[in-house]
Amino acid sequence: MSESNSAERSDGTDGQVSGATVVAQALKTQNVEYMFGIVGIPVTEIAVAAQQLGIRYVGMRNEQAACYAASAVGYLTGRPGVCLVVSGPGLVHALGGMANANMNCWPLIVIGGSSERSQETMGAFQEFPQAVRSSIYGRPGACYVDIPADFVNLQVNVNSVKYTECCMPPPVSMAETSAVYKAASVLRNAKQPLLIIGKGAAYAHAEEGIRKLVERCQLPFLPTPMGKGVIPDNHPNCVAAARSRALQFADVIVLFGARLNWILHFGLPPRYQPDVKFIQVDICAEELGNNVRPAVTLLGDINAVTKQELASQKSLPMNYYTVFYHVQEQLPKDCIVVSEGANTMDIGRTVLQNYLPRHRLDAGTFGTMGVGLGFAIAAALVAKDRNPGQRVICVEGDSAFGFSGMEVETICRYNLPIVLLVVNNNGIYQGFDTATWKDILKFGDATAVAPPMCLLPNSHYEQVITAFGGKGYFVQTPKELQESLRQSLADTTKPSLINIMIEPQAMRKAQDFHWLTRSNM
């Protein structure tokens, strides 16, 4: 400790200072601003000393959540947050947060009840194979790799060869929300719509989404030669047998990964109507607008864009895309989004947009469940101190919420105006509705007959926050979701939790689609 710092005392006795104050001052000197933990012998004095020196202390309900919160502060501020725990079980409970911080490379200090600290390196980052990545990212294509002749016959020890792990799949890109709105409007007003399915749709594995679109809206479709099979040729909506007539009389044509080249007669009269409107969906920006000027362009992964369009459905129960579609409409652009869960986080990563750096926190590299509420608490504290008025939105799957749901009490105790969204499908990945659950229980005890991924149907998680003085909403329709989210964002005086019921098997059952209801083909 420096001479200037050693002069500071915890009491008026010259030359005397407690070890707790020494620890707290050392942290203060390092610009530590936040401490999270659960006090007990012998760390209570450290928390008290920290508060006396101006460090913000947040008493949590579980060391694991405290550690997650402290690590999130490190990520958000660039200076480590502190997790204060007792020795033994307290430290063991914090290990999950320590491992998560190591994997994410987030600064974190854990202080336990003894002078020993245990941290383990969790692995190193490896560069992706450049050639493979270049060939599959963005618009797929060829990549040239030069191998010198002497390399071909060079003899090396087999043990000296190191193989790089498989390249990750390419990132999924979404179209702009405004463009999806416009495309839906153009299709809604079409009298003779036609879908043209190209090989780009086949490459994107978009068959499920496109089939739903065709069947729920009764849209005619025409496959290009290598787009054949995305929807079977014997499907009743296939108009390949009347190809020329379909092209000539369509007033709105949606191109799913299909080029307006010679195969499609360049999109020009007399094969097409002079005023035909094209909606072009493609992953390659350079392909948009070739030969004709589209009415709407949707730049993004075809499978992902098709799912965006599924978000316009009005059937009940809602699905993930419907929920995120309406949430995205109202989210402030500067809000911090915290997200965790299985489908909830995976789909939310592509649909819920961020516009600023360090404004998203999720399970990260370690794929850890239970981080959400701790992260949200940390983000709300940092926002309160550094950017008053900034909102924190915590999007939780119902299973993920269960890991640290009691931290809602912490949120209410410190009156942090976090908006919690629990996307509730009654299970892990999928669940069952109430009627099905009751039928299952007729066959025996739940421990013997209930599928392991099931949770109790229609659980009222919103009542957890109302028990502690926050606002709770139970919503089942898009209108209820819109209104409850609007009220929650407008109220900056207290936290809220919106329990959003969706189709228990939303990812597996077909979604209704009503924004287009007819075809005159």
C-alpha positions in Angstrom: 0.0 0.0 0.0 1.3 3.5 -0.9 2.3 6.0 1.8 -0.6 8.2 0.9 -3.1 5.4 1.3 -1.5 4.0 4.4 -2.2 7.3 6.1 -5.9 6.7 5.9 -7.5 5.1 9.0 -10.7 3.4 9.9 -10.9 5.2 13.2 -9.3 8.0 15.1 -6.4 6.0 16.6 -3.2 7.0 15.0 -1.2 4.1 13.6 -4.0 1.6 13.8 -6.0 0.3 10.9 -8.0 -2.9 10.5 -7.3 -5.5 8.0 -10.8 -5.0 6.6 -10.0 -1.3 5.9 -6.7 -2.2 4.3 -8.6 -4.6 2.0 -11.3 -2.0 1.2 -8.8 0.8 0.7 -6.7 -1.4 -1.6 -9.9 -1.9 -3.7 -10.8 1.7 -3.6 -7.3 2.7 -4.8 -7.8 0.4 -7.8 -11.0 2.3 -8.7 -13.3 -0.6 -7.7 -16.8 0.8 -7.5 -19.1 -2.2 -6.9 -19.1 -5.1 -4.5 -21.6 -8.0 -4.5 -21.9 -10.8 -2.0 -23.3 -12.4 1.0 -21.7 -11.4 4.3 -20.7 -13.7 7.2 -17.8 -14.5 9.4 -15.2 -13.1 8.7 -16.0 -10.9 5.7 -18.8 -8.8 7.1 -16.3 -6.1 8.2 -14.9 -5.9 4.7 -18.3 -5.0 3.4 -18.8 -2.4 6.1 -15.4 -0.9 5.4 -16.0 -0.9 1.7 -19.2 1.1 2.2 -17.5 3.6 4.5 -14.9 4.2 1.8 -17.6 4.8 -0.9 -17.7 1.4 -2.6 -21.3 0.4 -3.5 -22.2 -2.9 -1.7 -25.1 -5.0 -2.9 -26.2 -7.9 -0.7 -27.3 -10.8 -2.9 -29.2 -14.0 -2.0 -26.8 -16.4 -3.6 -23.0 -16.3 -4.1 -23.3 -17.6 -7.7 -25.6 -14.7 -8.7 -23.3 -12.3 -6.8 -20.3 -13.5 -8.8 -22.2 -13.2 -12.1 -23.1 -9.6 -11.2 -19.5 -8.7 -10.2 -18.2 -10.1 -13.5 -20.7 -8.2 -15.5 -19.6 -5.0 -13.8 -16.1 -5.8 -15.0 -17.3 -6.2 -18.6 -19.5 -3.1 -18.5 -17.0 -0.7 -16.8 -13.5 -2.1 -17.6 -12.7 -2.3 -13.9 -13.2 -5.4 -11.9 -16.3 -5.9 -9.8 -15.8 -7.6 -6.5 -17.6 -10.7 -5.2 -17.4 -11.1 -1.5 -18.0 -14.6 0.0 -17.4 -16.6 3.1 -15.0 -19.5 2.9 -16.0 -23.1 2.2 -19.5 -23.4 0.7 -19.6 -19.6 -0.1 -16.6 -19.9 -2.3 -17.8 -23.1 -3.9 -21.1 -21.4 -4.8 -19.0 -18.6 -6.5 -17.0 -21.0 -8.7 -19.6 -21.0 -11.5 -19.3 -17.3 -11.8 -15.5 -17.5 -11.7 -15.4 -20.0 -14.5 -17.8 -18.0 -16.5 -15.7 -14.9 -16.1 -12.6 -16.7 -17.2 -14.2 -18.1 -20.3 -15.6 -14.7 -21.2 -12.4 -12.8 -20.3 -14.2 -10.5 -18.0 -12.3 -8.8 -15.0 -13.5 -10.1 -11.7 -12.1 -10.2 -8.1 -13.4 -12.8 -5.7 -12.6 -12.2 -2.0 -13.3 -15.1 0.3 -12.9 -15.8 4.0 -9.2 -16.7 3.8 -6.2 -15.3 2.0 -6.2 -18.0 -0.6 -7.9 -17.6 -3.9 -8.5 -20.4 -6.5 -8.8 -19.5 -10.2 -8.3 -21.8 -13.1 -7.5 -21.0 -16.7 -10.4 -22.3 -18.8 -8.7 -22.4 -22.2 -7.3 -20.3 -25.0 -8.9 -18.7 -28.0 -7.9 -20.1 -31.4 -8.2 -18.4 -34.7 -10.8 -19.9 -37.1 -9.4 -21.5 -40.3 -9.2 -18.6 -42.7 -9.9 -20.5 -45.9 -13.0 -22.3 -44.6 -14.4 -19.2 -43.1 -13.9 -17.2 -46.2 -15.7 -19.8 -48.2 -18.9 -20.1 -46.1 -19.3 -16.6 -44.5 -21.5 -14.1 -46.2 -22.1 -15.1 -49.7 -20.6 -18.6 -50.1 -17.9 -19.0 -52.8 -14.5 -20.4 -53.8 -11.4 -19.7 -51.8 -7.8 -20.3 -53.1 -5.2 -21.7 -50.9 -1.6 -21.9 -52.3 0.4 -24.9 -51.3 4.1 -24.7 -52.3 5.4 -27.8 -54.0 8.0 -28.6 -51.4 5.2 -28.8 -48.8 3.5 -31.6 -50.7 6.4 -34.1 -50.2 7.8 -32.7 -47.0 8.1 -35.4 -44.3 7.2 -34.4 -40.7 6.6 -36.2 -37.5 2.9 -37.0 -37.1 3.0 -35.8 -33.5 4.0 -32.3 -34.8 0.8 -31.9 -36.8 -1.8 -29.9 -35.0 -5.4 -29.8 -36.3 -7.6 -26.7 -35.8 -11.1 -27.3 -34.6 -14.0 -27.2 -37.0 -14.9 -23.7 -38.2 -18.0 -22.3 -36.6 -21.2 -21.9 -38.7 -21.5 -18.5 -40.4 -23.4 -15.9 -38.4 -27.1 -15.5 -39.2 -28.1 -12.1 -40.5 -31.6 -10.6 -40.4 -33.3 -8.2 -42.7 -34.3 -4.7 -41.4 -37.5 -4.7 -39.6 -38.9 -1.8 -41.7 -38.2 -3.8 -44.8 -40.1 -6.8 -43.4 -43.1 -4.5 -42.7 -43.0 -3.2 -46.2 -42.8 -6.7 -47.8 -45.8 -7.8 -45.7 -47.7 -4.8 -46.9 -46.9 -5.4 -50.6 -47.9 -9.1 -50.4 -51.1 -8.3 -48.5 -52.3 -6.2 -51.4 -51.2 -8.6 -54.1 -53.9 -10.0 -56.4 -51.7 -12.6 -58.2 -48.7 -13.3 -55.9 -46.0 -15.8 -56.8 -43.0 -17.2 -54.9 -39.9 -18.2 -56.8 -37.7 -20.5 -54.8 -34.1 -20.6 -55.8 -31.1 -22.7 -54.8 -30.2 -20.0 -52.3 -33.3 -21.1 -50.3 -32.1 -24.7 -50.5 -28.6 -23.8 -49.3 -30.1 -21.9 -46.4 -32.2 -24.9 -45.3 -35.2 -22.6 -45.4 -37.6 -25.4 -46.4 -39.7 -25.4 -43.2 -40.3 -21.7 -43.1 -41.1 -21.4 -46.8 -43.5 -24.4 -46.6 -45.3 -22.8 -43.7 -45.5 -19.5 -45.7 -46.9 -21.3 -48.7 -49.4 -23.5 -46.9 -50.8 -21.0 -44.4 -51.2 -18.3 -47.0 -52.1 -20.6 -49.9 -49.4 -19.0 -52.1 -48.5 -20.5 -55.5 -44.8 -21.2 -56.0 -42.4 -21.9 -58.8 -39.0 -23.6 -58.1 -35.9 -22.9 -60.2 -34.0 -26.0 -61.4 -31.9 -26.2 -58.2 -34.6 -24.9 -56.0 -36.7 -27.9 -56.7 -37.4 -30.0 -53.6 -37.4 -27.2 -51.1 -41.1 -27.8 -51.3 -42.0 -31.1 -53.1 -42.8 -30.8 -56.8 -46.1 -32.6 -56.2 -47.3 -30.0 -53.7 -50.7 -28.7 -54.8 -49.4 -25.1 -54.8 -46.6 -25.8 -57.3 -47.3 -24.1 -60.6 -44.3 -25.5 -62.5 -46.7 -27.0 -65.1 -48.0 -23.5 -65.9 -44.6 -21.8 -65.6 -45.0 -19.3 -68.4 -48.5 -18.2 -67.4 -47.5 -17.9 -63.7 -44.6 -15.6 -64.6 -46.6 -13.5 -67.1 -49.6 -12.7 -64.9 -48.1 -12.3 -61.4 -48.3 -8.8 -60.0 -46.1 -9.5 -57.0 -43.2 -12.0 -57.0 -41.1 -12.9 -54.0 -37.6 -14.2 -54.9 -36.2 -16.5 -52.3 -32.5 -16.9 -53.2 -33.2 -16.8 -56.9 -31.4 -14.7 -59.5 -33.2 -12.8 -62.3 -30.8 -14.3 -64.8 -31.4 -16.1 -68.1 -33.2 -18.9 -66.4 -35.9 -16.4 -65.2 -35.7 -14.3 -68.4 -34.0 -11.5 -66.5 -37.3 -10.4 -65.0 -38.2 -8.4 -68.0 -41.3 -8.1 -70.3 -42.8 -9.7 -72.3 -42.3 -12.7 -69.9 -43.5 -10.5 -67.0 -45.9 -7.7 -66.5 -44.3 -4.3 -67.0 -45.4 -3.1 -63.5 -44.7 -6.4 -61.6 -43.4 -5.8 -58.1 -40.4 -7.9 -57.0 -39.6 -8.6 -53.3 -36.0 -9.9 -53.3 -34.6 -11.9 -50.5 -30.8 -12.6 -50.7 -27.8 -12.9 -48.5 -25.6 -11.0 -51.0 -26.1 -7.2 -51.2 -24.5 -7.1 -54.7 -27.3 -9.4 -56.0 -30.1 -7.0 -55.0 -31.5 -4.9 -57.8 -29.8 -6.7 -60.7 -31.7 -6.2 -64.0 -34.8 -4.8 -62.3 -35.5 -2.4 -59.4 -37.2 -4.4 -56.6 -40.1 -2.9 -54.7 -38.6 -4.3 -51.5 -35.2 -5.8 -50.7 -34.6 -8.1 -47.7 -30.9 -8.5 -47.1 -30.2 -11.5 -44.9 -30.1 -15.2 -44.4 -33.1 -16.6 -46.2 -34.1 -19.0 -43.5 -33.8 -16.2 -40.9 -35.8 -13.7 -43.0 -38.5 -16.3 -43.6 -38.8 -16.7 -39.8 -39.0 -12.9 -39.5 -42.1 -13.0 -41.7 -43.6 -15.7 -39.5 -43.5 -13.1 -36.7 -46.4 -11.3 -38.4 -48.8 -14.1 -37.5 -51.8 -13.4 -35.3 -52.7 -16.8 -34.1 -52.6 -17.8 -30.4 -50.7 -18.9 -28.4 -47.8 -16.7 -29.6 -44.5 -18.1 -30.6 -40.9 -16.8 -30.0 -40.8 -14.8 -33.2 -44.1 -13.1 -32.5 -42.9 -12.1 -29.0 -39.6 -10.7 -30.1 -41.2 -9.0 -33.0 -43.4 -6.9 -30.7 -40.6 -6.5 -28.1 -38.2 -5.2 -30.7 -40.7 -2.5 -31.7 -40.6 -0.8 -28.3 -37.0 -1.3 -27.1 -35.1 1.9 -26.6 -32.0 1.9 -28.9 -29.7 2.6 -25.9 -31.1 -0.1 -23.6 -28.9 -2.9 -22.2 -30.3 -6.3 -23.2 -29.6 -9.2 -20.9 -30.7 -12.6 -22.3 -30.5 -16.2 -21.2 -32.3 -19.4 -21.9 -32.3 -22.1 -24.6 -34.6 -21.1 -27.5 -35.2 -17.7 -25.8 -31.5 -16.7 -26.0 -30.8 -18.3 -29.4 -33.6 -16.7 -31.2 -33.3 -13.4 -29.3 -29.7 -13.1 -30.4 -30.8 -12.7 -34.0 -34.1 -10.8 -33.6 -33.5 -8.4 -30.7 -31.2 -5.8 -32.1 -28.3 -3.8 -30.5 -27.1 -0.5 -31.8 -24.3 0.3 -29.3 -21.3 -1.7 -28.0 -21.3 -3.3 -24.5 -25.1 -3.2 -24.5 -25.8 -7.0 -24.6 -25.1 -9.6 -21.9 -25.9 -13.3 -22.3 -24.7 -16.7 -21.4 -21.5 -16.0 -23.4 -18.6 -18.3 -24.1 -19.4 -20.7 -21.3 -23.0 -21.0 -22.1 -23.9 -20.5 -18.5 -27.6 -20.5 -17.3 -28.5 -18.5 -14.2 -26.4 -15.4 -15.1 -29.4 -13.3 -16.2 -30.6 -11.6 -13.1 -27.1 -11.0 -11.7 -26.1 -9.4 -15.0 -29.2 -7.3 -15.0 -28.6 -6.1 -11.5 -25.0 -5.1 -12.4 -26.1 -3.4 -15.6 -28.8 -1.4 -13.7 -26.4 -0.2 -11.1 -23.9 0.9 -13.7 -26.6 2.6 -15.8 -27.9 4.4 -12.7 -24.5 5.8 -11.9 -23.3 6.5 -15.4 -26.3 7.0 -17.6 -29.4 7.8 -15.5 -32.6 6.9 -17.4 -31.0 4.1 -19.4 -33.2 1.0 -19.3 -32.1 -2.6 -18.7 -34.3 -5.3 -20.3 -33.7 -8.8 -19.0 -35.1 -11.5 -21.4 -35.4 -14.9 -19.6 -36.6 -18.3 -20.6 -38.9 -19.8 -17.9 -36.3 -22.4 -17.1 -33.4 -19.9 -17.0 -35.5 -17.7 -14.7 -35.7 -20.5 -12.2 -31.9 -20.5 -11.6 -31.8 -17.1 -9.9 -35.4 -16.0 -9.8 -35.2 -15.0 -6.1 -32.8 -12.2 -7.1 -36.1 -10.4 -7.9 -36.1 -9.6 -4.2 -32.7 -8.0 -4.6 -34.0 -6.0 -7.6 -36.9 -4.7 -5.5 -34.9 -4.1 -2.4 -32.6 -1.8 -4.3 -35.5 -0.5 -6.4 -33.8 -1.1 -9.7 -36.2 -0.3 -12.6 -35.3 -3.5 -14.6 -37.9 -4.8 -17.0 -37.9 -8.6 -16.8 -39.5 -10.6 -19.7 -40.0 -14.3 -19.0 -40.8 -16.1 -22.2 -42.8 -19.0 -20.8 -43.3 -22.2 -22.8 -43.7 -24.5 -19.7 -40.4 -26.2 -20.1 -36.8 -26.5 -21.2 -36.8 -26.2 -25.0 -40.5 -27.3 -24.9 -43.3 -28.2 -22.5 -46.9 -29.1 -22.4 -50.2 -27.3 -21.9 -52.3 -27.8 -18.8 -54.6 -30.4 -20.4 -51.7 -32.5 -21.7 -49.9 -32.3 -18.3 -53.0 -33.6 -16.5 -53.3 -36.5 -19.0 -49.6 -37.4 -18.4 -50.1 -37.5 -14.6 -52.9 -40.1 -15.1 -50.3 -42.6 -15.9 -48.4 -42.4 -12.7 -46.2 -40.2 -10.4 -44.6 -37.2 -12.1 -41.1 -38.5 -11.3 -41.8 -41.6 -13.4 -43.9 -40.4 -16.3 -43.3 -36.6 -16.8 -40.7 -35.8 -19.5 -37.6 -34.4 -18.0 -37.8 -31.1 -19.9 -41.3 -30.3 -18.6 -42.1 -27.5 -16.1 -45.4 -26.8 -14.3 -47.7 -25.3 -16.9 -48.9 -21.7 -16.7 -46.7 -20.9 -13.8 -47.3 -17.3 -12.6 -43.8 -16.0 -12.4 -45.1 -12.5 -12.3 -46.4 -13.1 -8.8 -42.8 -13.4 -7.6 -42.1 -9.7 -8.2 -45.5 -8.5 -6.9 -44.7 -10.3 -3.7 -41.8 -7.8 -3.2 -43.6 -4.7 -4.4 -42.8 -4.7 -8.1 -45.2 -4.8 -11.0 -46.2 -8.1 -12.6 -48.1 -8.9 -15.8 -49.4 -12.1 -17.2 -49.9 -11.8 -20.9 -51.2 -14.2 -23.6 -51.8 -12.0 -26.6 -49.7 -9.5 -28.7 -52.0 -6.7 -27.6 -51.4 -7.6 -23.9 -47.7 -7.8 -24.5 -47.5 -4.5 -26.2 -49.5 -2.7 -23.5 -47.7 -4.2 -20.6 -44.3 -3.5 -22.1 -45.3 0.1 -22.9 -46.4 0.6 -19.2 -43.2 -1.0 -17.9 -40.9 1.2 -20.0 -42.9 4.3 -19.1 -42.5 3.6 -15.3 -39.0 4.3 -14.2 -39.8 4.2 -10.5 -39.9 0.4 -10.0 -39.1 -2.9 -11.6 -41.6 -5.0 -13.5 -41.9 -8.6 -14.7 -43.9 -9.6 -17.8 -44.8 -13.3 -17.8 -45.3 -14.1 -21.6 -47.1 -17.3 -22.4 -46.2 -18.9 -25.7 -47.0 -22.1 -27.5 -45.4 -24.9 -25.3 -44.0 -26.5 -28.5 -43.6 -23.4 -30.5 -40.5 -24.6 -32.3 -42.0 -27.8 -33.5 -45.6 -27.0 -34.4 -46.7 -25.2 -37.5 -47.4 -21.5 -37.0 -50.6 -19.9 -38.5 -50.0 -17.0 -40.8 -52.9 -14.6 -41.6 -51.5 -11.5 -43.2 -52.2 -13.0 -46.6 -55.3 -15.0 -47.0 -55.9 -15.7 -50.6 -54.4 -16.3 -54.0 -56.2 -15.9 -57.3 -53.6 -18.0 -59.2 
